Amino acid sequence: LTSAEIEELLATECYGHLGFTDEKDRICILPITYAYKDNYIYGISEMGGKIRSLRKHPQACLQVERLNPPSGWESVQVWGVFEEMHGKDLSNINTLIANFWDRFDEHETIFSPLRDIAVTDELPNVLFRISVDETAGKRGGHKPLG
């Protein structure tokens, strides 16, 4: 994929698979929801093993795909560094999150519990971002049989 196609895929999708090294030094891959803006992947997570692991090993990788039925797909891989968001870093995040929610139908229930949260330093969850330091993208698929 071209740089422009990679940008477009990251900006229009919102689900990906985050790769990182866990607390026991094992490779771990977990699904996440994200928002992309200005060369950063933004996410929010409960405090737990993923955040503790990323604090210890901040190098991360995100893989995002788009299926193009009946037989094609596009995939982007991002490599970067995890950092938690605090204080002044949160100033424009609420606008980014509002734009993220606007992409979902009001009946989308998977994120309903988080829909009305304003991001502050008092939030029990951890807001983080991952720099987009390097990317790669590919398109593939197969011809239908018959």
C-alpha positions as CSV (number, residue, x, y, z in Angstrom):
1,L,0.0,0.0,0.0
2,T,1.1,3.6,-0.6
3,S,1.6,6.0,2.3
4,A,-1.7,7.7,1.5
5,E,-3.5,4.3,1.5
6,I,-2.0,3.4,4.8
7,E,-3.1,6.8,6.3
8,E,-6.6,6.3,4.9
9,L,-6.9,2.8,6.4
10,L,-5.6,3.9,9.8
11,A,-8.0,6.9,9.8
12,T,-11.1,5.0,8.8
13,E,-10.8,1.8,10.8
14,C,-11.1,1.6,14.5
15,Y,-10.3,-2.1,15.5
16,G,-6.8,-3.5,15.5
17,H,-4.5,-6.0,17.2
18,L,-1.9,-4.7,19.5
19,G,1.3,-6.6,19.8
20,F,3.6,-6.1,22.8
21,T,5.9,-7.9,25.2
22,D,4.1,-8.9,28.4
23,E,5.4,-8.9,32.0
24,K,6.8,-12.4,31.6
25,D,8.6,-11.4,28.4
26,R,6.2,-13.3,26.1
27,I,4.8,-11.8,22.9
28,C,1.2,-10.9,23.4
29,I,-1.4,-9.8,20.8
30,L,-4.7,-8.4,21.9
31,P,-7.6,-6.7,20.1
32,I,-8.1,-3.0,20.8
33,T,-10.3,-0.1,19.6
34,Y,-8.4,2.9,18.6
35,A,-8.5,6.4,17.1
36,Y,-5.8,7.7,14.7
37,K,-4.7,11.3,14.4
38,D,-1.6,13.2,13.6
39,N,0.7,10.2,13.5
40,Y,-0.5,8.7,16.8
41,I,-2.7,5.7,17.6
42,Y,-4.9,6.6,20.7
43,G,-6.5,4.1,23.0
44,I,-8.1,3.7,26.4
45,S,-7.8,0.7,28.7
46,E,-8.5,-0.4,32.2
47,M,-5.4,-0.6,34.4
48,G,-4.2,-4.2,34.1
49,G,-1.6,-6.5,32.6
50,K,-1.6,-4.8,29.2
51,I,-0.8,-1.3,30.7
52,R,1.7,-2.8,33.2
53,S,3.4,-4.6,30.3
54,L,3.5,-1.6,28.0
55,R,5.0,0.5,30.9
56,K,7.8,-2.1,31.2
57,H,8.3,-2.7,27.5
58,P,7.0,0.4,25.6
59,Q,7.8,-0.8,22.1
60,A,4.5,-1.8,20.4
61,C,3.1,-2.9,17.1
62,L,-0.5,-2.5,15.8
63,Q,-2.0,-4.5,13.0
64,V,-5.2,-3.2,11.3
65,E,-7.0,-4.9,8.5
66,R,-10.0,-4.2,6.2
67,L,-11.8,-7.0,4.4
68,N,-12.9,-6.3,0.8
69,P,-15.4,-9.0,-0.1
70,P,-15.7,-11.2,-1.9
71,S,-12.0,-12.1,-1.9
72,G,-9.7,-9.2,-1.0
73,W,-8.1,-7.6,2.0
74,E,-5.8,-4.7,3.0
75,S,-3.5,-4.8,6.1
76,V,-1.4,-2.2,7.8
77,Q,1.3,-2.7,10.4
78,V,2.5,0.1,12.7
79,W,5.5,0.1,14.9
80,G,6.0,2.7,17.6
81,V,6.4,3.6,21.3
82,F,3.7,3.5,24.0
83,E,3.2,6.5,26.2
84,E,0.5,7.4,28.8
85,M,-1.4,10.7,28.4
86,H,-1.6,13.1,31.3
87,G,-2.4,16.7,32.2
88,K,-2.0,19.1,29.2
89,D,-1.7,16.1,26.8
90,L,-5.4,15.5,27.5
91,S,-6.5,19.0,26.3
92,N,-7.7,18.0,22.8
93,I,-8.4,14.3,23.4
94,N,-12.1,14.8,24.4
95,T,-12.7,16.2,20.9
96,L,-10.9,13.3,19.3
97,I,-13.0,10.9,21.4
98,A,-16.2,12.7,20.5
99,N,-15.3,12.3,16.8
100,F,-14.6,8.6,17.4
101,W,-18.1,8.1,18.9
102,D,-19.7,10.0,15.9
103,R,-18.5,7.1,13.7
104,F,-20.7,4.6,15.5
105,D,-24.4,4.1,15.2
106,E,-26.3,5.1,18.4
107,H,-27.3,1.4,18.7
108,E,-23.7,0.2,18.7
109,T,-23.6,-1.4,22.2
110,I,-20.0,-2.6,22.5
111,F,-18.8,0.9,23.6
112,S,-21.9,2.2,25.3
113,P,-20.4,2.2,28.8
114,L,-17.6,4.5,27.7
115,R,-19.7,6.8,25.4
116,D,-20.2,9.7,27.9
117,I,-16.8,9.6,29.7
118,A,-14.8,12.9,29.6
119,V,-11.1,12.2,29.8
120,T,-9.4,13.7,32.9
121,D,-6.5,12.8,35.1
122,E,-9.1,11.4,37.5
123,L,-10.3,8.8,35.0
124,P,-9.8,5.3,36.4
125,N,-8.8,4.0,32.9
126,V,-5.6,4.8,31.2
127,L,-5.5,6.9,28.1
128,F,-2.5,6.1,26.0
129,R,-1.0,6.8,22.6
130,I,1.4,5.0,20.4
131,S,3.7,6.9,18.0
132,V,3.6,5.9,14.4
133,D,7.3,5.5,13.8
134,E,7.2,3.0,10.9
135,T,4.5,1.5,8.8
136,A,4.0,-1.2,6.2
137,G,0.9,-2.1,4.2
138,K,-0.2,-4.9,1.9
139,R,-3.2,-5.7,-0.3
140,G,-4.1,-9.3,-1.1
141,G,-6.7,-11.8,-1.8
142,H,-7.6,-14.6,-4.2
143,K,-9.8,-15.2,-7.2
144,P,-13.1,-16.9,-6.4
145,L,-13.3,-20.5,-7.5
146,G,-15.5,-21.3,-10.5
